[in-house]
Amino acid sequence: MAQAPTTEQIRNAIDSGVTGEKVGFPDPAAAPLGTDAEAGGKSPTAAERKLEARVQPRNNQAAPPDGRVVYLGLVALVTGAIVLIGMFA
């Protein structure tokens, strides 16, 4: 019988893009996966973690970070700088 993955292993699989649920990039969550349950005194059981790992979709390859996100962030930064300069000029 395979051992149940830890909550951290499940979170890392999601963050790396292996499951195909998101692009491969760490999630800057204020309360990472499992934190709420653990803080509430009800950590996921081994059976629950096994089930979660079994039902997660699997992507054959980790998706690279989406370059559009970086580009759009840069555009927003430059636009904000132009607006601020315009307000004080």
Secondary structure, 3 states (H helix, E strand, C coil): CCCCCCHHHHHHHHHCCCCCCCCCCCCCCCCCCCHHHHHCCCCCCHHHHHHHHHHCCCCCCCCCCCHHHHHHHHHHHHHHHHHHHHHHC
